[in-house]
Amino acid sequence: MYQFEYFTEKDIQKVEEIIQNNPFAMVVGTASNGFPVATQLPLELIRRENGIYLRGHMMKGAAHHLALEKNNKVMALFTGPHHYISASWYNKKNVASTWNYVSIQATGNIHFTDEYETIKILEEITDKYEKADSPSSFSKLSETYISEMAKYVAGFEIKIEKMENVFKLSQNHPKDTRLGIISALEEKNSENATAIAKLMKARL
């Protein structure tokens, strides 16, 4: 990870906000052959008295599931907004361009849940994205369907042991240069450009 003190966000609440707003993470582990295994999964962040957890589910019996049952050391990689930063936006323009981005790496131990807890995880994520009156809300699903579906799903929790982040937002440039970058990003009028500009503004 691109580790520089001035690119590290110290406010854990801001880090958690990125996770909550970008929940589709890459979960990475190691197979018995030594090669990495990875799957993109939606994860929910849960804060408890004894620490921070990530909850989710994956396909039961898949290569990734089997690998993580044998080696429970995992990393969840969350990618926030990002955008190309042209050096033409700087005061001093004859230098290298770059890329601004937000990234979080959470490492810890994965624990697979029993069927009861797996169903609770499925309910939590469904209810988060489906309105209560939606025909696809969890309460509208039959018990038979839920029970059958749970047979093919492995619910899990990851207890986070270490969390690192990069909020690379041109903090190494003077304020007037950052203002120029923000202005150029806002002119792009795209989701990522706007998000990066907003994060940069908060750090002026």
C-alpha positions as CSV (number, residue, x, y, z in Angstrom):
1,M,0.0,0.0,0.0
2,Y,1.2,3.5,-0.8
3,Q,2.2,4.5,2.7
4,F,2.9,8.2,3.3
5,E,1.9,9.9,6.5
6,Y,0.2,12.8,4.7
7,F,-1.9,10.4,2.6
8,T,-3.2,8.5,5.7
9,E,-6.6,9.4,7.1
10,K,-6.5,9.4,11.0
11,D,-10.2,9.9,11.5
12,I,-11.6,6.3,11.7
13,Q,-15.2,7.6,11.1
14,K,-14.1,9.0,7.7
15,V,-12.5,5.6,6.9
16,E,-15.7,3.8,7.9
17,E,-17.8,6.1,5.8
18,I,-15.8,5.1,2.7
19,I,-16.4,1.4,3.5
20,Q,-20.1,2.0,4.1
21,N,-20.5,4.0,0.9
22,N,-18.4,1.5,-1.2
23,P,-19.4,-1.9,0.3
24,F,-18.5,-4.0,-2.8
25,A,-15.1,-5.2,-1.7
26,M,-12.4,-7.6,-3.0
27,V,-11.9,-10.4,-0.5
28,V,-8.5,-12.0,-0.9
29,G,-7.0,-15.1,0.6
30,T,-4.5,-17.8,-0.2
31,A,-5.1,-21.2,-1.6
32,S,-3.2,-24.4,-0.6
33,N,-1.0,-24.0,-3.7
34,G,0.2,-20.7,-2.5
35,F,-1.6,-18.6,-5.1
36,P,-4.1,-15.9,-4.1
37,V,-7.8,-16.4,-4.4
38,A,-10.2,-13.5,-4.6
39,T,-13.9,-12.7,-4.9
40,Q,-15.8,-9.5,-5.0
41,L,-18.5,-9.4,-2.4
42,P,-20.8,-6.9,-0.7
43,L,-19.7,-6.5,3.0
44,E,-21.4,-4.9,6.0
45,L,-19.3,-3.2,8.6
46,I,-20.3,-3.9,12.2
47,R,-18.8,-2.2,15.2
48,R,-18.9,-4.1,18.5
49,E,-17.4,-3.5,21.9
50,N,-14.6,-5.9,21.1
51,G,-13.7,-4.6,17.7
52,I,-14.8,-4.0,14.1
53,Y,-16.2,-6.8,11.9
54,L,-17.2,-7.3,8.3
55,R,-20.1,-9.6,7.5
56,G,-21.0,-11.1,4.2
57,H,-21.6,-14.4,2.3
58,M,-20.2,-16.3,-0.6
59,M,-21.1,-19.4,-2.6
60,K,-20.6,-22.5,-0.5
61,G,-18.2,-25.1,-1.8
62,A,-16.6,-22.7,-4.3
63,A,-12.8,-22.7,-4.6
64,H,-12.6,-19.5,-2.6
65,H,-14.8,-20.9,0.2
66,L,-12.7,-24.1,0.4
67,A,-9.4,-22.2,0.4
68,L,-10.6,-19.9,3.3
69,E,-11.8,-22.8,5.4
70,K,-8.2,-24.0,5.4
71,N,-6.4,-20.6,5.7
72,N,-8.6,-18.0,7.5
73,K,-6.2,-15.1,6.9
74,V,-7.9,-12.6,4.6
75,M,-7.8,-9.1,3.3
76,A,-10.9,-7.1,2.2
77,L,-9.9,-4.3,-0.2
78,F,-12.4,-1.4,-0.5
79,T,-11.9,1.1,-3.4
80,G,-13.4,4.5,-3.1
81,P,-13.6,7.3,-5.6
82,H,-10.6,7.9,-7.9
83,H,-9.7,10.2,-10.8
84,Y,-6.8,11.1,-13.1
85,I,-5.0,14.3,-12.1
86,S,-3.4,16.2,-14.9
87,A,-0.2,18.1,-14.2
88,S,-1.7,20.8,-16.5
89,W,-3.9,21.7,-13.6
90,Y,-0.9,22.5,-11.4
91,N,0.8,25.9,-11.1
92,K,4.0,24.2,-12.1
93,K,2.9,22.2,-15.1
94,N,6.0,20.5,-16.5
95,V,6.0,17.7,-14.0
96,A,4.4,14.2,-13.9
97,S,0.6,13.8,-13.7
98,T,-0.9,11.4,-11.2
99,W,-4.0,9.7,-9.9
100,N,-6.0,10.6,-6.8
101,Y,-7.9,7.9,-5.0
102,V,-9.1,6.4,-1.8
103,S,-8.3,2.8,-0.8
104,I,-8.7,0.8,2.4
105,Q,-7.2,-2.6,3.2
106,A,-8.7,-4.5,6.1
107,T,-7.0,-7.7,7.2
108,G,-8.1,-10.3,9.7
109,N,-9.5,-13.7,10.3
110,I,-12.6,-15.1,8.6
111,H,-15.1,-17.2,10.5
112,F,-17.9,-19.1,8.7
113,T,-21.3,-19.0,10.3
114,D,-23.9,-21.7,10.9
115,E,-27.1,-21.8,8.9
116,Y,-29.1,-19.8,11.4
117,E,-26.5,-16.9,11.4
118,T,-26.1,-17.2,7.6
119,I,-29.8,-16.6,7.1
120,K,-29.5,-13.5,9.4
121,I,-26.7,-12.2,7.2
122,L,-28.9,-12.7,4.1
123,E,-31.7,-10.9,5.8
124,E,-29.5,-8.0,6.8
125,I,-28.2,-7.3,3.3
126,T,-31.5,-7.9,1.6
127,D,-33.3,-5.4,4.0
128,K,-30.5,-2.9,3.5
129,Y,-31.1,-2.7,-0.3
130,E,-34.8,-3.6,-0.6
131,K,-37.6,-1.4,0.8
132,A,-40.0,-3.1,3.3
133,D,-42.9,-3.0,0.8
134,S,-40.7,-4.5,-2.1
135,P,-42.0,-7.8,-3.4
136,S,-38.3,-8.9,-3.1
137,S,-37.9,-7.9,0.6
138,F,-36.8,-10.7,2.9
139,S,-40.1,-10.8,4.6
140,K,-41.8,-11.7,1.3
141,L,-39.6,-14.7,0.7
142,S,-41.0,-18.1,1.8
143,E,-39.4,-20.1,4.5
144,T,-38.9,-23.0,2.1
145,Y,-37.1,-20.8,-0.4
146,I,-34.9,-19.3,2.3
147,S,-34.0,-22.7,3.8
148,E,-33.2,-24.0,0.3
149,M,-31.1,-21.0,-0.6
150,A,-29.1,-21.1,2.6
151,K,-27.8,-24.6,1.7
152,Y,-25.7,-23.1,-1.1
153,V,-24.5,-20.0,0.8
154,A,-21.6,-19.7,3.3
155,G,-22.1,-16.7,5.6
156,F,-19.1,-15.3,7.3
157,E,-17.6,-12.7,9.6
158,I,-14.2,-11.1,9.4
159,K,-12.7,-9.7,12.6
160,I,-10.5,-6.9,11.5
161,E,-7.1,-7.1,13.1
162,K,-5.5,-4.3,11.0
163,M,-6.9,-1.6,8.8
164,E,-4.7,0.6,6.6
165,N,-5.8,3.4,4.2
166,V,-4.7,5.7,1.5
167,F,-6.5,9.0,1.0
168,K,-4.3,10.3,-1.9
169,L,-5.8,13.8,-2.4
170,S,-2.9,16.0,-3.4
171,Q,-2.1,16.8,0.2
172,N,1.6,17.1,-0.9
173,H,0.8,20.2,-3.0
174,P,0.3,23.8,-1.9
175,K,-3.2,25.1,-1.3
176,D,-3.4,27.1,-4.5
177,T,-2.5,24.1,-6.6
178,R,-5.1,22.0,-4.8
179,L,-7.7,24.7,-5.5
180,G,-6.8,24.5,-9.2
181,I,-7.2,20.7,-9.2
182,I,-10.6,21.0,-7.4
183,S,-11.8,23.5,-10.0
184,A,-10.7,21.2,-12.9
185,L,-12.3,18.2,-11.3
186,E,-15.6,20.0,-10.8
187,E,-15.6,21.0,-14.5
188,K,-15.5,17.2,-15.4
189,N,-19.0,16.8,-13.8
190,S,-18.6,13.1,-13.3
191,E,-19.3,11.0,-10.2
192,N,-15.7,10.2,-9.4
193,A,-14.4,13.6,-10.2
194,T,-17.0,15.3,-8.0
195,A,-16.4,12.9,-5.2
196,I,-12.6,13.4,-5.3
197,A,-13.1,17.2,-5.4
198,K,-15.4,17.0,-2.4
199,L,-12.9,15.0,-0.4
200,M,-10.1,17.5,-1.4
201,K,-12.2,20.5,-0.3
202,A,-12.7,18.9,3.1
203,R,-9.0,18.9,3.6
204,L,-8.1,22.5,2.6
